[in-house]
Amino acid sequence: MLDIKLIRDQPELVRAGLAKVGVEAAEVERVLDSDARRRKLQFELDELRARRARDSKELGKASLEERDAKRAEMRALGDRITSGERELAELEGECERMLLELPNLPRPHVPIGKSDADNKIVRGEGTPREYSSFKPLPHWELGEKLGIIDFDRGVKLSGTRFHFLVGAGARLERALIAWMLDIKTLEQGYLEVAPPLMVNTAAVIGSAHLPKFADTMYRDFEEDFYFIPTAEVPLTNMYAREILDADRLPIYLTAYTPCFRREKMSAGRDVRGIKRGHQFDKVEMVKLVHPEKSDEELEKLVENACEICRRLEIPFRVIQMCTGDLGFAAASKYDVEMWAPGCGEWLEVSSCSNCWDFQARRAQLRFRTGKGAKPEFVHTLNGSGLGLPRTLIAVLENYQNEDGSITVPPVLRPYMGGAERITK
């Protein structure tokens, strides 16, 4: 959530920043108008309450003849205050709803652009493999021929965009998850967390997934639980409505979770294979950091994701998102993409965002530099470390052999019982 004081004090800066992400100036004006009406009414109510307090003191000094009239005036004053408080509550709700619908402001260094076509490749490592003796197959053909992906039975049970991983396919995904978590916790300094997979409305608002993405989330209306679209939601909210000591920062959190997300926005896209599904696995990274360190921490976060690609020895590249492709909560963002030769495309396996204080304001996530110091909002960052099944796709397609088998990447063999190859 943007700071209303920033909008109020520097409206031109906010208008210019939001224009870069496609928000019209009228949206800012509506917020300012609502805030002005709210502040005016708040001032009037404060004046009425002060008047009621004065009249209450004077009532005891009034003569018997005057008291009835003064009591009638005070009742009328009380009615005006009650009515004003109801109106104020409505105005506060209106203002908050509008603030919740405004996206984050992009950082000055973010490239200006309208769509993903304006994103910038900032670096890459590895050269795509040359296939001189055979044409690489897409993962959906590889998986079915090896018997490690079952699409038909997935559709039978749950419909389109669902599948079974079977045998070595299931074990390979489990190996990736365990290996990535070991890298995060043993080498990169993250604390592993096993969070709830269902969270309340406040948590989803806190992570900025509501109200913007309400139609892409699965919900239990009876209990008011949302199934998490990513572990970013519970990890970011883990310390919500708390004031942390500054010496606890930075906090690095990681978690493996299944994720649940309606693929409404991708109707008709990537209908073959396992690239897009309503349920998928992911290892997530979340950082809670001091505001002065967040830009630096974003670079480290991206490198944490790149290291996984590097050790898998799969070509990858880093893309800087332009203003038109930042998303809702990010102030700056980089995507990490792996090459998939069977699909013939670069697959996003991590999206690393610096959200500044945007999520922290919603979640009331603060820190204090010392005793008696004013609490400040932390900066939050998040990124996949990495996301499945796209990492699985990249492994299957890059490590395929002419005979249809899959070579197990060396780093994963200890997690695969020493197996070096997946065959039918």
Buried (B, 14 or more C-beta within 10 A) or exposed (E): BBBBEEBBEEBEEBBEBBEBBEBEBEBBEBBBEBBEBBBEBBEBBEEBBEBBEEBEEEBEEBEEEEEEEBEEBBEEBEEBBEEBBEBBEEBBEBBBEBBBBBBBBBBEEBBEBEEEEBBEEEEBEBEBBEEEEEEBBBBBBBBBEBBBBBBEEBBEEBEEBBBBBBBBBEBBBBBBBBBBBBBBBEEBEBEBBEBEBBBBEBBBBBBBBBEBBEEBBBBEEEEEBBBBBBBBBBBBBBBBEEEBEEEEBBBBBBBBBEBBBBBEEEEEEBEEBBBBBBBBBBBBBBBBBBBEBBBEBBEBBBBBBBBBBEBBEBBBBBBBBBBBBBBBBBBBBBBBBBBBBBBEBBBBBBBBBBBBBBBBBBBBBBBBBEEEEEBBBBBBBBBBBBBBBBBBBBBBBBBBEEEBBBBBBEBBBEBBEEBEBBEE
